[in-house]
Amino acid sequence: MSIGRFFTTVLTKADLMPANVPVIAGVPARLHEFVIPLGLLFGWGKGADLGLEDTEGRIFIDLRDIAAAPGLVVNGLIRLIAVNALGQEQEVYWEGRTENLRIGVGSLRERTILPELEPLVPAGFRMALVFISDVTTTLGTVNTTILISARRARRTGD
């Protein structure tokens, strides 16, 4: 098998948190699992690490609770992971605090960089966000924003 050309994409809350999620302070919670379709490979991030100004890949996450707009900010630790077909955490790709991931709401170049991370996530596996909240609450989709650079390619026969 070989890998076709990569295309860039952005994973959003529709992919990684399509419904409200209850969280308990200090307890890891998978917000949702994005299943990699057959025949595809996905990867977290985009481009090489060229520093804050020039790296193409970015991550922006602003988690809010279910309160009326704009919702209350919910802080904690985020992990980007891959989950195998058995539902087991296979790989932790990146980890960071939400306070740093809300920077750059109006400017792409101010957002936290997310260059290409290896290894690629194969078909049948899942990409997921793990969140360890500082407080017990319910994360709400209405006021939450998730924008994560990623890339995808088709697996082709040799």
C-alpha positions in Angstrom: 0.0 0.0 0.0 1.1 3.5 -0.7 -0.1 6.9 0.5 -1.7 9.4 -1.9 -1.3 13.2 -1.7 -2.2 14.9 1.6 -5.0 17.3 1.8 -5.3 19.8 4.7 -8.5 20.0 6.7 -9.7 21.5 10.0 -11.4 19.3 12.6 -14.2 21.2 14.4 -16.6 20.6 17.2 -18.8 18.8 14.7 -16.0 16.2 14.4 -14.7 16.2 18.0 -17.6 17.3 20.3 -21.0 17.2 18.5 -23.0 17.0 21.7 -22.9 18.5 25.2 -20.5 16.5 27.5 -20.6 16.3 31.3 -17.2 16.5 32.8 -15.9 15.9 36.4 -13.1 17.9 37.8 -9.8 16.0 37.5 -11.3 13.0 35.6 -10.2 12.5 32.0 -13.1 12.5 29.5 -13.1 11.8 25.8 -15.3 14.4 24.3 -16.0 12.4 21.1 -14.2 10.0 18.8 -13.8 10.8 15.1 -13.6 7.5 13.2 -11.1 7.4 10.4 -13.0 6.0 7.3 -11.7 3.0 5.4 -9.1 3.8 2.8 -8.0 7.0 4.6 -5.2 8.1 6.9 -5.4 11.2 9.1 -2.8 13.2 10.9 -2.9 15.8 13.6 -1.4 19.2 12.6 -0.1 20.7 9.3 3.3 21.7 7.9 6.7 21.9 9.6 7.4 23.7 12.9 8.7 27.0 11.6 7.9 29.1 14.7 4.9 31.2 15.7 4.8 33.4 12.6 5.3 30.8 9.9 3.9 27.4 11.0 0.8 26.6 9.0 -0.9 24.3 11.5 -2.8 25.8 14.4 -5.1 24.8 17.2 -7.8 27.0 18.8 -10.1 25.6 21.5 -12.5 27.6 23.6 -14.5 25.3 25.8 -17.7 26.8 27.3 -20.4 25.4 29.6 -24.1 25.1 28.8 -25.0 28.5 30.4 -26.7 31.1 28.3 -24.4 32.9 25.7 -21.6 33.4 25.9 -21.3 30.5 28.3 -18.7 30.3 31.1 -15.2 29.5 30.2 -14.1 26.0 31.3 -10.4 25.5 31.9 -8.4 22.3 32.0 -5.9 20.1 30.2 -6.5 19.0 26.5 -4.8 15.9 24.9 -5.0 15.0 21.2 -5.0 11.2 21.0 -5.5 8.2 18.8 -7.8 5.4 19.9 -7.4 1.9 18.4 -10.3 -0.3 17.2 -10.7 -1.8 20.7 -11.3 1.6 22.2 -7.9 1.8 23.9 -5.8 4.9 23.9 -3.0 4.2 21.4 -1.0 7.4 21.2 -0.9 10.8 22.9 0.2 13.3 20.3 -0.1 16.7 22.1 -1.0 18.1 25.4 -1.7 21.7 26.5 -3.8 23.9 28.7 -7.0 25.6 27.5 -5.9 29.0 28.7 -3.2 28.9 26.0 -5.6 27.5 23.3 -8.0 30.5 23.4 -5.4 32.9 22.3 -5.9 34.3 18.8 -9.6 34.4 18.5 -9.4 37.1 15.8 -5.9 36.3 14.4 -4.8 33.0 13.0 -1.1 33.9 13.5 -1.5 34.4 17.3 -3.0 30.9 17.8 -1.0 28.0 19.2 1.0 26.2 16.6 0.3 22.6 15.7 2.8 21.3 13.1 2.5 17.8 11.6 2.5 15.1 14.3 3.4 11.5 13.7 2.5 8.7 13.4 -0.5 9.0 11.1 -3.8 7.6 12.4 -5.0 4.7 10.2 -8.5 3.7 9.0 -10.5 2.0 11.7 -8.8 4.0 14.5 -10.3 7.2 15.9 -9.0 10.7 16.7 -10.2 12.2 19.9 -9.8 15.0 22.4 -9.3 14.1 26.1 -10.3 16.8 28.5 -9.3 16.9 32.2 -11.5 19.7 33.5 -10.6 21.9 36.5 -14.3 22.0 37.5 -17.3 19.7 37.3 -19.8 21.0 34.7 -21.3 20.2 31.3 -19.5 21.4 28.2 -22.0 22.9 25.7 -21.7 22.8 22.0 -23.5 26.1 21.3 -20.8 28.4 22.7 -17.7 26.1 22.3 -15.2 26.6 19.4 -12.8 23.8 18.3 -10.5 24.4 15.3 -7.6 21.9 14.9 -5.4 21.7 11.8 -5.2 18.2 10.4 -4.3 16.4 7.1 -5.8 13.4 5.3 -4.7 11.1 2.5 -6.0 8.1 0.7 -4.3 4.8 0.9 -3.8 3.5 -2.6 -2.8 0.0 -3.9 0.7 -0.6 -5.2 
